[in-house]
Amino acid sequence: MVNILVKLSAAAICAVGLTACDTNSPGGYGAGGVVGGIQPGSPSDPTSLAYFQQTIGDRVLFAVDQSTLSPEAISILDGQANWLLQSTQYVVTIEGHADEQGTREYNLALGARRASAAQNYLVSRGVADNRVKTVTFGKERPLEICSTEACWSKNRRAVTIVRAGLGS
């Protein structure tokens, strides 16, 4: 009799465990930890780094010899600021980049101005300044190497790199 009760208890525990893993059960987790149809850590998870990079956007582009934020850049930075205000466990480093035209020194300074423009905007939107630092790479880390505007335009950018930080 005790053996039958142990088997029935084990079966009941397994049944409850399976129901908790059923995506159709209220509040249940599906295969792979899917919650409400959203895979944690995926680009569809608004709290994930993948969402930040792919949905919000981790980079803004600049015009030739400019560090002024365009309306499109401001829109992306608004999204970044909103995400960072919700995700306070992260800090960011903004990388400033330039195209291959011009001297190394000029492009390092231009990359620094671009990174600072993005940093200043995020801080103006309420992101704590101790969560945002900058670095410039000038023309040293191009995404594309060629001598056309199509390539150069991709290299004139500020990229927001997110990492665990405060309190982590």
N, C-alpha and C positions, 0 to 999 in steps of 0.2 A: 504494500500500500504506500509506504514512504517513497519507494522508488518511482511509483506512478506519479505522486505529487511533485517530486523533484523534476521529472520529465515535463509535466504539465506547466510547472513554474518556469522552466527554461524555455518552453515553447511560447509562453505568454510574454516573457521578456523579449524574446526574439521578435514576436509580432509587434510589440510596442516599439521596439527599436526600428523596425522596418517602416512602420507608419510615420515615425518621426523623420525618416529619411525620404518620405514620399513628397514629391514636389506638389502634389495635389492636396496634401493635407495643409490646413491653415497654419501658416508660419513655418512650414516644414522646409527642410534643406534637401535638395535633390542631389543627384550624383555630382561629385566634384565640388560640393559645397554651394551649389547654385541657390540663391535666395530670391524668390519672387522673379525668376527669369534672368537675374543678373549674376554673372560669374564674378565673385570677388577678385579684384586685381586686374580685371579685363578693361578694355576701352569703354565698355558700357557701364562700368562701376564708377559713379561720380566721385568716389573717394580715392581712386587709384592713381598711381603715377602714369599708367598707360592712358587714362582718361585725360589727365593734364596734358600729356605730350601730343596725343592724337586728336582729341576732341576740342580742347581749348586752344592748344598750340603752344609750343615751347620756344618759338622764335618770331622775331619781328624783323622786317626788312627796311632798308633805308635807300634813299636816292643817292646819286653820286656826290661825294664830298659833303654829305649831310649827316647830322645827328638829330635832326628834328623828327619827332614822331608823326607819322602820317595818320589819317583817320583809321585806316585798317590796323595799324600798329596799336593805336589807342584801344580799339575794340578788343584785340587779343590781350593786351595788358589789363584791361578791365576784367576779362575772364580769369586771368591769372590772379589778380588781386582778390577777386571773390573767392576763388578756390583756396588761396593761401589764408584768407581770413577764416575759412571754415576748417582748414587743416593746419592747425597751429603747431603740430609736432614737427613740421618741416621748415627748413631754411633753404635759401637759394643762393646760387652764385650766378651772376649774369656775365656771360662771356661777350666781349665786344670784338667784332671782326670787321675786316675791310677787304676790298678786292685787291688784286695784284698790281694795280696801277699805283704809281707813286713810290716814294722812298719808304724804307722800313720804319724810320722814325716818324714820318708823317702818318703812316697807317697805324702804328701803335697808339699815337695820340688820338686819331680818329676813332679807333676801336674803343678807347677809354671813354671818349665823349658819348659814344653810342650806348655803351653799357651803363654809364651814369644817367643818361636820359631815361632808360628803362627803369633803373633803380629809383630815381627821383619820382617817376610816375607811380610806381608801386607804393612807395612810402606816402605819397600825397593821397593815395586811396585808402590809407589806414594800415598798411603792412608795417610792422615795427622795423625800424631801421637796423636793429641788431639781428634781424633775420635775413638781410639782403646784403651781399657783398658783390664786388665786381672784380673782373680780371680782363685784361686786354691781350689779344693775340695778334692784333693788326692783320697783316696778310699771311701770317705764318701757318694758318690752318684752313686753307680753302676747302669748300665742299666740292667744287669743280675747278679743274685746271684747263683753261683755254684762253683764247684771246678774243672772245666775243662778249657782247653785252649780256647775252642769255646766261653765260656762266658768271660773269662779274656780278650780276644782279642778285644771284643766290648767295654770293659771298659777303655782301654788304648786310650784315645782320647782327642782332643781339640775341643770344640763346640763353634761356633760363634753365639752369640745371638744378633739379630738386633733390634734396637729400635729407635724411633724418637729422634732426638737430636738437633744438631746445628741449631739454628734459628727456631726451632719448638715450 
